[in-house]
């Protein structure tokens, strides 16, 4: 018995001996050769030789590098000899007695005389190289006076990876630039074409370069913990970001809030900077730069503004500017940029005095490139404007991170952010005739100057008024009018308004043949406009629970949202007591008409169901994170997911949606509205809602798509168990595939099915904090190798010993604290 015990313990003994023997240093008497490694004291990083090859260079080459010790796959974070791989059969890393670290190739004839790489350091007493748990390789010793010094460290010479605690930027004392350089290709660590470096302008910023061309820039530091071009950094709770601008250094670094998290940022061979986190079985992408087309440098040219939220065009000119080449802009070529409509009264080198010049505020934008900018510290916005106004070369100004910045020359790379993203206020200089009276700052003009301006304006106004009358008459004949619809709290927006006769004609006077269905707020009709366009008309019932505020809320919300997985609002109709919404028509109606229909469900194979799940997830992610507003839908269900002719899903029905502030985690309401079975526990029972409420609803939808069953009583013998509860039971018993809808057939990816079911169960967990965000959901659905956490007890699942009420009746209302909830089959 004792013998077998010893045999069983031998692997652990050998492992302990190996761990004890592992060293974290290199000394003159202890070199490092191929096959040997150095491991940091805490076992986090490992230094050694590795072989690498790529399609372009298939012959194996040997490099000295650092990688994570306990993470499979040898994720390389630093390479010493990127330009000079070892050509011999082996390598040798030696430390000389005076402190120079040398890398040589070893052949059958011994060590090559010429080093492949070295630190070029000397005059160090008692030198020693140590690999730290931060991933930094440090060469230290003492100087001639016996003082401890650090002579060299790998963090000063990064490769393609930015680790926590590492600083990017400039050491101005030693004039060392610390930046990232991409690998040439996967498997080829030689320097690639992309770099990520600190640009030493008046207001420093980080940039991705492709050779000598700018690909992306962060914008100047915006104060606090973010770059002005990445406002989402302000709300990042997982990392702390720091920027230092002092006489001896300009640097940027970050730290993980949770020190146990393994994370890195890497510049890949395509020029994308990706932040990765290790999640147990693979690297999860946490963020990426550039993240959208407007991050591409100068995409809209000089004086152009880029906005991905403009459905018509990606680019627009600043006020007071017009496209340099209108024909090119028509063809979506914006690179030529924009030019002034009228020259300034004050021009560099000119004779103008600047009288009449002023500024137009462009709010919520990324600051332009600062190569032609000057800065003034400790200056407020008003004084900053005065500084710019006195300088004929100044074309714009703004205060970023407490620093006054004045721009000269062209304004390049301006990006418009979403509402609430807290972009900068950029004040663009314009001549008086380009300024309106709404808060624009300008100097007083002479009476003659005023007369010259007013007379043409009067004439133009008369012409415009006459033209407007003609347009209104013409549009009235067509039944469509563009007016400003105002929300209950003030701000309005342009939206097509259809008159009643046009909609009545389009829907054949709201005939039953045109009726598509009936929702909680009234019937929906199919219609066809005079130009042949098919529409869906949602006619609000006079007795509907959706009042005028909810109607306006839905109009304002949908009009501001543009995403391929959200239904598109074409206009509305308000006439007397009638209130209607006009949507794009969805040929395949709603998702529930397919998955719960015994015939139609067979047309949805697994690939199509998976695409529908992904589409709903992307649409919900847009509402929660990527849209101009942070929106909680509050009534997400299969009947509110419409399908176009290509079976692409589109989320609809925003009558109950609510906007939440970007920094607000949750809100509460005394009036709970929605459909039982889709409502999260905290919302149904306490009126507390957040984005995690929508996540719960999404999880229910995923399970319904997988099973083809409604989330109601699943087993008449257990009337307190719903589909969600039954799915969790089957999951814990290891029988989840028994739930899969038989209509899917037998041709499907088992791993995809299981991953979707696991994600669905994670979304319906009882505790809102346990549920993932939609960003994590999209990532989990699209990452096949990612290790997902095990789901906990779902919401509304009875606890042991709980008393149950029979919920098997078809439909009934339950009122709790004057909260009315439609239960079970209320779809």
C-alpha positions in Angstrom: 0.0 0.0 0.0 2.9 2.4 0.9 4.6 1.6 -2.4 1.5 2.5 -4.5 1.1 5.7 -2.4 4.7 6.7 -3.3 4.1 5.9 -7.0 1.0 8.1 -7.0 2.9 11.0 -5.3 5.9 10.9 -7.6 4.4 13.3 -10.3 3.7 15.9 -7.6 7.2 15.4 -6.1 8.8 15.9 -9.5 6.7 18.9 -10.1 7.7 20.4 -6.8 11.4 19.7 -7.5 11.1 21.3 -10.9 9.3 24.4 -9.5 12.0 24.7 -6.8 14.8 24.3 -9.4 13.3 27.0 -11.7 15.3 30.1 -11.7 14.3 33.7 -12.5 17.8 35.1 -13.1 20.7 35.0 -15.5 24.2 35.8 -14.2 27.7 35.7 -15.7 28.1 32.2 -14.4 24.6 31.0 -15.4 23.9 31.6 -19.1 20.7 30.5 -20.9 20.8 28.1 -23.8 18.2 26.5 -26.1 16.0 24.1 -24.2 16.4 26.1 -20.9 14.0 28.7 -19.6 13.9 31.3 -16.9 10.6 31.6 -14.9 9.5 34.7 -12.9 9.3 34.2 -9.1 5.5 34.0 -9.1 5.4 31.7 -12.1 3.7 34.3 -14.3 6.1 34.7 -17.2 8.8 32.6 -18.9 11.9 33.5 -20.9 13.5 31.2 -23.4 14.0 30.3 -27.0 11.2 29.5 -29.4 10.9 28.4 -33.0 8.7 30.3 -35.4 7.8 30.0 -39.1 5.1 31.5 -41.4 3.7 30.9 -44.9 6.1 33.7 -46.2 9.1 32.2 -44.4 8.4 28.5 -43.9 11.9 27.7 -42.7 11.9 27.5 -38.9 13.8 30.3 -37.2 14.8 30.7 -33.5 14.1 33.7 -31.3 14.6 34.7 -27.7 11.2 35.7 -26.2 9.0 36.0 -23.2 5.6 34.3 -22.9 3.0 33.5 -20.2 4.2 30.5 -18.2 1.0 28.8 -17.2 -1.2 29.6 -20.3 -1.2 27.1 -23.1 -0.3 28.2 -26.6 2.9 30.1 -25.8 1.4 33.7 -26.2 4.6 35.6 -27.0 4.7 39.1 -25.4 8.3 40.2 -26.2 11.0 39.2 -28.7 14.6 40.3 -28.4 16.1 39.5 -31.8 13.2 40.3 -34.1 15.5 41.5 -36.9 18.1 38.8 -36.5 16.8 35.3 -35.9 19.2 32.7 -34.8 20.6 30.8 -37.7 22.5 28.1 -35.9 21.2 24.9 -34.4 20.8 26.5 -30.9 21.1 29.8 -29.1 23.0 31.1 -26.1 22.2 34.1 -23.9 25.1 35.2 -21.8 25.8 38.1 -19.4 29.3 39.5 -19.4 31.1 40.5 -16.2 30.7 44.2 -17.0 26.9 43.9 -17.6 26.3 43.4 -21.3 23.6 40.8 -22.3 24.6 39.0 -25.5 22.7 36.6 -27.8 24.7 34.2 -30.0 24.0 31.4 -32.4 25.6 28.1 -31.5 26.8 25.7 -34.2 28.8 22.6 -34.3 31.9 24.8 -34.3 30.9 26.6 -31.1 29.5 30.1 -30.5 29.4 32.6 -33.3 31.7 35.5 -32.7 29.2 38.1 -33.8 26.2 38.6 -31.5 22.7 38.4 -33.0 21.4 40.9 -30.4 22.7 42.7 -27.3 21.7 45.3 -24.8 24.8 47.4 -25.5 25.4 48.0 -21.8 28.6 48.0 -19.8 30.4 49.3 -16.7 28.1 47.5 -14.3 29.4 45.7 -11.3 27.8 42.5 -10.1 25.3 42.4 -13.0 22.2 40.2 -12.8 19.2 39.8 -15.2 15.9 39.1 -13.5 12.5 38.2 -15.1 9.7 39.9 -13.1 6.1 38.8 -12.6 5.1 41.9 -14.6 6.8 40.4 -17.7 9.7 42.9 -17.5 13.2 41.6 -18.0 15.5 43.8 -15.9 19.3 44.1 -16.1 20.5 45.6 -12.8 23.7 45.9 -10.8 25.7 48.6 -9.1 27.8 51.5 -10.4 31.3 52.5 -9.4 30.0 54.1 -6.2 28.2 50.9 -5.1 24.7 52.3 -5.8 22.1 50.0 -7.2 21.1 50.9 -10.8 18.9 49.5 -13.5 20.9 49.5 -16.7 18.4 48.1 -19.1 14.8 46.7 -19.2 12.7 45.1 -21.8 9.8 47.4 -21.0 11.8 50.2 -22.6 11.9 48.2 -25.9 8.4 46.7 -26.4 7.6 44.4 -29.3 3.9 44.1 -30.3 2.4 43.7 -26.8 1.5 46.3 -24.2 1.4 44.8 -20.7 0.0 46.3 -17.5 2.6 48.6 -15.9 4.5 49.1 -19.2 4.8 52.7 -20.4 4.4 53.8 -24.0 5.7 57.2 -25.0 9.0 59.0 -24.6 11.8 58.9 -22.0 13.0 62.5 -22.6 16.1 62.1 -20.4 17.5 59.3 -22.5 15.5 60.1 -25.7 14.1 56.6 -25.9 10.8 56.1 -27.8 8.7 53.3 -26.4 6.1 52.1 -29.0 4.7 48.9 -30.4 5.6 47.3 -33.7 3.4 44.6 -35.2 4.6 41.2 -36.3 5.1 40.8 -40.0 2.6 38.0 -40.0 1.2 35.3 -37.8 4.2 33.1 -37.0 6.7 35.8 -38.1 7.8 38.1 -35.3 10.1 40.2 -37.5 8.9 43.8 -37.5 5.8 44.4 -39.5 4.5 47.6 -41.2 2.3 48.9 -38.3 3.5 50.9 -35.3 1.7 52.4 -32.3 3.6 55.4 -31.0 3.2 58.6 -29.0 3.1 61.7 -31.3 5.0 64.6 -29.6 2.7 67.4 -30.7 1.7 70.3 -28.5 -1.0 68.0 -27.2 0.5 64.5 -27.4 -1.6 61.5 -28.6 -1.1 57.9 -29.5 -1.2 56.9 -33.1 -1.2 53.8 -35.3 1.0 54.2 -38.3 1.3 52.1 -41.5 4.8 53.0 -42.5 4.7 56.8 -42.7 0.9 57.0 -43.0 -1.4 57.6 -40.1 -4.1 54.9 -39.7 -5.7 55.9 -36.4 -5.2 58.3 -33.5 -6.5 58.4 -29.9 -6.9 62.2 -29.7 -5.2 64.2 -26.9 -5.6 63.1 -23.3 -9.1 64.2 -22.2 -8.3 64.4 -18.5 -9.4 61.9 -15.9 -8.7 58.5 -17.2 -9.3 58.6 -21.0 -8.1 59.8 -24.4 -10.5 62.3 -25.9 -11.0 60.1 -28.9 -12.0 57.1 -26.7 -14.6 58.5 -24.3 -15.8 55.0 -23.3 -12.6 54.6 -21.3 -14.1 56.9 -18.7 -16.7 54.3 -17.7 -14.4 51.3 -17.9 -14.5 49.6 -14.5 -11.9 46.9 -15.2 -8.9 49.1 -15.9 -7.3 52.3 -14.6 -5.6 54.4 -17.3 -2.8 57.0 -16.7 -1.1 59.7 -18.7 2.0 61.5 -17.7 3.3 64.7 -19.4 6.4 66.0 -17.5 9.8 67.4 -18.5 11.5 64.0 -18.3 8.7 61.8 -19.9 5.5 61.7 -21.9 4.0 58.3 -21.2 0.8 56.3 -21.0 0.2 53.1 -19.0 -2.7 51.1 -17.5 -3.4 48.8 -14.6 -6.0 46.1 -14.1 -8.3 46.8 -11.2 -8.3 43.0 -10.4 -4.7 42.1 -10.3 -5.5 38.4 -10.8 -6.8 39.1 -14.3 -4.5 38.2 -17.1 -4.7 40.8 -19.8 -2.7 42.5 -22.6 -3.1 44.8 -25.6 -1.4 43.8 -28.8 -1.0 45.4 -32.2 -1.7 42.7 -34.8 -0.3 42.4 -38.3 -3.4 44.2 -39.7 -2.9 47.3 -37.7 -5.6 46.6 -35.1 -4.9 47.2 -31.4 -6.8 44.6 -29.5 -7.2 44.3 -25.7 -7.4 40.6 -24.7 -8.3 38.9 -21.5 -7.7 35.2 -20.6 -10.9 33.6 -19.6 -9.8 30.1 -18.7 -9.7 28.3 -22.1 -8.8 31.1 -24.5 -8.2 34.8 -25.1 -11.3 36.9 -25.1 -11.3 40.2 -27.1 -12.3 42.9 -24.7 -12.0 45.9 -27.0 -10.5 46.9 -30.4 -9.1 50.0 -32.0 -10.0 51.2 -34.6 -13.6 50.2 -33.8 -15.6 51.8 -36.6 -15.1 53.4 -40.0 -14.9 56.9 -38.5 -11.8 55.8 -36.6 -9.9 55.6 -39.9 -7.7 58.7 -40.0 -8.9 61.5 -42.2 -11.7 59.5 -43.8 -13.7 62.8 -44.4 -10.8 64.9 -45.4 -10.1 68.5 -44.2 -12.9 70.2 -42.3 -15.1 67.1 -42.6 -16.9 65.4 -39.8 -17.4 61.6 -39.7 -20.5 60.1 -38.1 -21.5 56.4 -38.3 -24.9 57.4 -37.0 -25.8 59.4 -40.1 -27.8 56.9 -42.2 -27.5 58.9 -45.4 -23.8 59.7 -45.5 -20.8 58.8 -43.4 -19.3 62.3 -43.8 -20.6 65.9 -43.6 -18.9 69.3 -43.8 -18.5 71.6 -40.8 -21.0 74.5 -40.8 -19.8 77.2 -43.1 -17.9 74.6 -45.4 -18.9 72.8 -48.6 -17.4 69.7 -50.3 -14.3 70.5 -52.3 -15.5 68.1 -55.0 -19.3 67.7 -54.8 -19.2 65.0 -57.5 -16.7 63.0 -55.5 -18.9 63.2 -52.4 -21.8 62.0 -54.5 -19.7 58.9 -55.2 -18.9 58.5 -51.5 -15.3 59.6 -52.0 -14.8 62.1 -49.1 -11.0 62.2 -49.1 -11.0 65.7 -50.7 -12.6 67.2 -47.7 -14.3 70.5 -47.5 -13.5 74.2 -48.1 -14.9 77.4 -46.7 -17.9 78.9 -48.3 -16.7 82.4 -47.4 -13.2 83.5 -46.5 -12.5 84.9 -43.0 -12.2 88.6 -42.4 -8.8 87.9 -40.8 -6.4 85.7 -42.8 -2.7 84.9 -42.1 -0.6 87.4 -43.9 -3.6 89.2 -45.2 -4.9 92.7 -44.6 -8.1 91.8 -42.9 -8.7 92.9 -39.3 -10.9 90.0 -38.3 -13.9 92.2 -37.6 -17.0 90.1 -37.8 -15.3 86.7 -37.3 -16.8 84.5 -34.6 -17.1 80.9 -33.7 -19.6 78.1 -34.2 -19.8 75.4 -31.5 -19.5 71.8 -32.8 -20.3 69.7 -29.7 -19.6 66.1 -28.8 -16.6 65.5 -31.2 -13.2 64.0 -31.2 -10.6 66.8 -31.3 -8.8 67.3 -34.7 -5.3 66.2 -35.3 -3.0 68.5 -33.2 0.0 68.7 -35.5 -0.7 72.3 -36.2 -2.0 73.2 -32.7 -0.7 75.3 -29.9 -1.6 74.9 -26.2 -2.0 77.1 -23.2 -2.4 75.7 -19.7 -4.6 77.1 -17.0 -6.8 79.0 -19.5 -10.6 78.8 -19.5 -12.9 78.5 -22.5 -13.6 82.3 -22.8 -10.0 83.3 -22.7 -9.1 80.5 -25.0 -11.5 82.0 -27.5 -10.0 85.4 -27.1 -6.5 84.0 -27.8 -7.8 82.4 -31.0 -9.6 85.5 -32.1 -6.5 87.6 -31.8 -4.5 85.2 -34.0 -5.4 85.3 -37.7 -3.9 81.9 -38.1 -6.2 80.3 -35.6 -9.2 78.5 -37.2 -10.6 76.7 -34.2 -10.2 76.3 -30.4 -11.4 74.1 -27.6 -10.5 73.1 -24.1 -9.5 69.4 -23.7 -8.5 68.0 -20.4 -8.2 71.5 -18.9 -5.8 72.6 -21.7 -6.7 75.3 -24.2 -5.8 74.1 -27.7 -5.8 76.4 -30.7 -5.7 75.0 -34.2 -4.1 76.5 -37.4 -4.4 75.3 -40.9 -6.7 72.4 -41.8 -8.8 70.6 -39.3 -8.4 66.9 -39.9 -10.0 63.7 -38.5 -13.0 65.0 -36.6 -15.4 62.3 -35.4 -18.9 62.8 -34.0 -19.7 60.8 -30.9 -23.0 59.5 -29.6 -25.1 61.6 -27.3 -23.8 61.4 -23.8 -20.3 60.2 -24.8 -18.9 63.6 -23.6 -16.9 64.6 -26.6 -15.2 68.0 -26.7 -16.8 71.3 -27.7 -14.9 72.5 -30.8 -15.3 76.2 -31.7 -14.8 76.7 -35.4 -14.0 80.1 -36.7 -16.4 81.5 -39.3 -17.1 84.9 -40.9 -20.0 86.9 -39.6 -22.3 86.1 -42.6 -22.0 82.4 -41.7 -23.0 82.9 -38.1 -26.5 82.9 -36.8 -27.8 84.6 -33.8 -28.0 81.5 -31.6 -25.2 81.9 -29.2 -22.4 82.4 -31.8 -19.7 84.8 -30.6 -18.7 87.6 -32.9 -17.5 91.2 -32.8 -19.8 94.2 -33.5 -20.1 95.2 -37.1 -20.6 98.6 -38.6 -24.1 99.8 -39.7 -23.0 99.7 -43.3 -21.9 96.1 -42.8 -25.3 95.3 -41.3 -27.2 96.8 -44.1 -25.2 94.9 -46.7 -26.1 91.7 -44.9 -29.7 92.4 -44.1 -31.0 93.5 -47.5 -29.9 90.3 -49.3 -31.2 88.3 -46.4 -34.6 89.9 -46.7 -34.7 89.2 -50.5 -33.5 85.6 -50.0 -36.1 85.1 -47.2 -38.9 86.2 -49.5 -37.8 83.8 -52.2 -37.4 80.9 -49.7 -40.8 81.6 -48.3 -42.4 81.5 -51.7 -40.5 78.3 -52.5 -41.6 76.7 -49.2 -45.2 77.5 -50.0 -44.9 75.6 -53.3 -43.2 72.6 -51.7 -45.8 72.4 -48.9 -48.6 72.5 -51.5 -46.9 69.8 -53.5 -46.2 67.6 -50.4 -49.8 68.1 -49.2 -51.0 66.6 -52.4 -48.8 63.6 -51.9 -50.0 63.2 -48.4 -46.7 63.5 -46.7 -45.3 66.4 -44.8 -42.0 66.8 -42.9 -42.5 68.5 -39.6 -40.8 68.8 -36.2 -42.2 66.2 -33.8 -41.6 67.3 -30.2 -41.1 65.0 -27.3 -42.8 65.7 -24.0 -39.5 67.2 -22.6 -38.8 69.6 -25.4 -36.4 68.7 -28.1 -37.8 68.1 -31.6 -36.6 66.4 -34.8 -37.6 66.2 -38.4 -39.9 63.3 -39.2 -42.3 62.5 -42.1 -45.9 63.0 -41.1 -48.5 61.2 -43.2 -52.0 62.5 -43.3 -55.0 60.2 -42.5 -56.3 60.0 -46.0 -53.0 58.7 -47.4 -52.8 55.9 -44.8 -56.5 55.0 -45.2 -56.0 54.7 -48.9 -52.8 52.7 -48.5 -54.5 50.2 -46.1 -57.8 49.9 -48.1 -59.5 51.9 -45.3 -58.0 49.6 -42.7 -59.8 46.5 -44.1 -59.6 43.2 -42.3 -57.9 41.8 -45.4 -55.0 44.1 -44.7 -54.8 43.4 -41.0 -51.6 41.7 -40.0 -52.4 41.2 -36.4 -53.3 42.8 -33.1 -50.8 43.8 -30.4 -51.3 45.2 -26.9 -51.6 48.7 -28.2 -53.8 48.1 -31.2 -54.0 46.5 -34.7 -51.3 46.5 -37.3 -52.2 46.8 -41.0 -50.3 46.2 -44.2 -50.4 49.1 -46.7 -49.0 50.2 -50.0 -48.1 53.9 -50.7 -48.7 55.6 -54.0 -45.1 55.0 -55.0 -45.5 51.3 -54.5 -43.6 51.0 -51.2 -45.1 48.5 -48.8 -45.6 49.7 -45.2 -46.8 48.4 -41.9 -49.2 50.7 -40.0 -49.5 50.4 -36.2 -52.8 52.0 -35.3 -53.0 52.9 -31.6 -56.3 51.9 -30.1 -58.3 54.6 -28.4 -58.5 52.2 -25.4 -54.9 51.2 -25.6 -52.7 51.4 -22.5 -50.2 53.2 -24.6 -50.9 56.9 -24.1 -49.7 59.9 -26.0 -46.4 60.0 -24.0 -45.7 56.4 -24.9 -46.5 57.1 -28.5 -44.2 60.1 -28.7 -41.6 58.1 -26.8 -41.7 55.4 -29.5 -41.6 57.9 -32.3 -38.6 59.8 -30.9 -36.7 56.6 -30.0 -37.0 54.7 -33.2 -36.3 57.8 -35.3 -32.9 58.2 -33.7 -32.0 54.5 -34.1 -30.3 53.1 -37.1 -29.2 49.4 -37.2 -29.8 46.5 -39.5 -31.4 44.5 -36.6 -33.9 47.2 -35.6 -37.1 47.9 -37.5 -37.0 51.2 -39.4 -39.6 53.9 -38.8 -40.8 55.7 -41.9 -43.1 58.2 -40.3 -46.2 58.7 -38.2 -49.7 60.0 -38.4 -51.4 62.2 -35.7 -54.9 63.4 -36.5 -57.5 64.0 -33.9 -57.7 60.9 -31.6 -55.9 58.9 -34.2 -52.2 58.1 -33.7 -50.3 55.7 -36.0 -46.8 54.6 -36.7 -45.6 53.7 -40.2 -42.8 51.2 -40.4 -41.0 49.4 -43.1 -43.0 46.2 -44.0 -41.6 42.9 -42.9 -42.6 40.2 -45.4 -42.2 37.3 -42.9 -44.0 39.0 -40.0 -42.9 38.0 -36.5 -40.6 35.3 -35.2 -43.3 33.6 -33.1 -45.3 32.9 -36.3 -42.4 30.6 -37.4 -41.0 28.9 -34.3 -44.4 28.1 -32.7 -46.1 27.0 -36.0 -45.9 23.2 -36.6 -45.5 23.8 -40.4 -43.4 26.9 -40.7 -40.9 25.9 -38.0 -39.5 23.3 -40.3 -38.3 26.1 -42.6 -36.0 27.3 -39.9 -32.9 25.0 -39.9 -30.2 25.4 -37.3 -27.9 27.8 -39.2 -30.8 30.2 -39.8 -31.9 30.0 -36.1 -28.4 30.7 -35.1 -28.2 33.7 -37.4 -31.5 35.0 -35.9 -30.1 34.6 -32.4 -26.9 36.5 -33.4 -29.0 39.2 -35.1 -31.2 39.8 -32.1 -28.1 39.9 -29.9 -26.4 42.5 -32.1 -29.5 44.7 -32.2 -29.8 44.6 -28.4 -26.1 45.4 -28.0 -26.6 48.4 -30.2 -29.5 49.6 -28.0 -27.5 49.1 -24.8 -24.0 50.3 -25.8 -23.5 51.4 -29.4 -26.4 53.7 -30.2 -26.5 57.4 -29.5 -28.7 56.6 -26.4 -28.5 53.9 -23.8 -31.9 52.2 -24.2 -33.7 49.5 -22.2 -36.4 47.9 -24.4 -38.5 46.4 -21.5 -40.8 44.4 -23.7 -38.5 42.1 -25.7 -40.2 38.9 -26.9 -40.5 36.7 -30.0 -43.6 38.5 -31.2 -41.6 41.8 -31.2 -38.9 40.3 -33.4 -39.8 40.8 -37.0 -38.3 39.0 -40.0 -37.6 40.6 -43.4 -37.7 38.8 -46.7 -34.2 37.4 -46.1 -35.3 36.2 -42.6 -33.0 38.8 -40.9 -34.4 39.6 -37.4 -35.4 43.2 -36.5 -36.3 44.2 -33.0 -39.6 46.3 -33.0 -42.1 47.9 -30.6 -40.3 50.5 -28.6 -43.4 51.9 -26.9 -42.2 50.7 -23.4 -38.5 51.5 -24.0 -36.7 53.8 -21.7 -33.5 55.9 -22.0 -31.1 55.5 -19.1 -28.1 57.7 -18.5 -24.7 56.3 -19.4 -23.5 56.2 -15.8 -26.8 54.8 -14.4 -26.8 51.1 -13.6 -30.6 50.7 -13.0 -33.9 52.5 -12.6 -37.2 51.8 -11.0 -40.8 52.4 -11.9 -44.1 52.1 -10.1 -45.8 51.0 -13.4 -44.5 47.7 -14.6 -45.4 46.9 -18.2 -44.4 43.9 -20.3 -45.1 40.3 -20.8 -44.8 37.7 -18.1 -42.3 35.0 -19.0 -40.0 37.5 -20.5 -39.7 39.9 -17.5 -36.8 39.5 -15.1 -37.6 38.8 -11.5 -36.3 42.2 -10.2 -38.5 44.0 -12.7 -41.7 41.9 -12.3 -41.6 41.9 -8.5 -39.9 45.3 -7.6 -40.2 47.5 -10.7 -36.4 47.7 -11.0 -35.1 47.6 -14.6 -31.7 47.9 -16.3 -30.0 46.5 -19.4 -29.8 43.2 -17.5 -33.6 43.1 -17.7 -33.4 42.9 -21.5 -30.6 40.3 -21.1 -33.1 38.1 -19.2 -35.7 38.5 -22.0 -33.1 37.7 -24.6 -32.2 34.5 -22.7 -35.9 33.4 -22.8 -36.0 34.1 -26.6 -32.9 32.0 -27.1 -34.4 29.0 -25.3 -37.7 29.4 -27.2 -35.8 29.4 -30.5 -33.8 26.3 -29.5 -36.8 24.3 -28.3 -39.7 25.6 -30.3 -41.7 25.9 -27.1 -43.3 28.9 -25.3 -42.0 29.9 -21.9 -45.0 28.8 -20.0 -46.0 25.7 -17.9 -43.9 22.9 -19.4 -45.3 20.0 -17.5 -48.8 19.8 -16.2 -47.6 17.6 -13.3 -45.3 20.5 -12.3 -47.4 23.7 -12.9 -44.8 25.9 -11.2 -42.0 24.9 -13.7 -41.7 27.0 -16.9 -39.6 26.3 -20.0 -36.7 28.2 -18.4 -36.8 26.1 -15.3 -37.2 22.9 -17.2 -34.2 23.8 -19.4 -32.0 24.5 -16.4 -33.1 21.1 -14.9 -32.2 19.3 -18.1 -28.9 21.2 -18.2 -27.9 20.2 -14.7 -28.9 16.6 -15.4 -26.7 16.5 -18.5 -29.6 16.1 -20.9 -29.8 19.5 -22.7 -30.0 18.1 -26.3 -33.3 16.4 -25.4 -34.8 19.9 -25.5 -33.8 20.7 -29.1 -36.7 21.3 -31.4 -37.3 18.2 -33.5 -38.1 20.4 -36.5 -34.4 21.3 -36.7 -33.7 17.8 -37.7 -30.4 16.0 -37.0 -28.0 18.2 -39.1 -26.7 20.7 -36.8 -23.6 21.7 -34.8 -23.9 20.1 -31.4 -21.3 22.5 -29.9 -23.2 25.5 -31.2 -26.5 24.3 -29.8 -24.9 23.6 -26.4 -23.2 27.0 -26.4 -26.4 28.8 -27.3 -28.3 27.0 -24.6 -25.6 27.7 -22.0 -25.6 31.4 -23.0 -29.4 31.4 -22.8 -29.3 30.0 -19.3 -26.6 32.5 -18.2 -28.9 35.3 -19.4 -31.9 34.1 -17.3 -30.0 33.7 -14.0 -32.0 34.9 -11.0 -29.4 37.6 -10.0 -29.0 40.5 -12.4 -25.3 40.8 -11.5 -24.8 37.2 -12.6 -26.2 37.8 -16.0 -23.7 38.8 -18.7 -23.8 42.1 -20.7 -24.9 41.9 -24.3 -21.3 42.7 -25.3 -20.2 39.5 -23.5 -23.2 37.6 -25.0 -22.2 38.5 -28.6 -18.6 37.5 -27.8 -19.6 34.2 -26.2 -21.9 33.3 -29.2 -19.2 34.0 -31.7 -16.2 32.4 -29.8 -16.3 28.7 -30.3 -13.3 27.9 -28.1 -14.2 30.1 -25.1 -14.8 28.5 -21.8 -18.2 29.7 -20.5 -19.2 29.7 -16.8 -21.8 27.3 -15.6 -25.3 28.9 -15.2 -26.8 29.4 -11.8 -30.5 29.0 -10.7 -32.8 30.8 -13.2 -35.3 33.5 -12.3 -38.7 32.3 -11.0 -37.3 28.8 -10.4 -38.9 27.6 -7.1 -36.6 27.2 -4.2 -36.7 24.0 -2.1 -39.7 24.0 0.2 -41.5 26.8 -1.6 -45.3 26.9 -1.8 -46.6 26.9 -5.4 -49.6 28.4 -7.0 -51.0 26.7 -10.1 -50.0 28.8 -13.1 -51.5 26.5 -15.8 -54.5 28.6 -16.5 -54.4 30.2 -20.0 -54.1 33.8 -19.1 -54.8 35.9 -16.1 -53.7 39.1 -14.4 -51.8 39.3 -11.2 -51.6 42.6 -9.3 -48.7 43.1 -6.9 -48.4 46.5 -5.2 -50.6 47.9 -7.9 -48.3 46.6 -10.6 -50.3 45.0 -13.4 -48.5 42.1 -15.1 -49.8 40.1 -18.1 -48.9 36.5 -17.3 -48.1 33.3 -19.2 -49.8 33.4 -22.7 -50.1 37.1 -23.0 -48.3 37.3 -26.3 
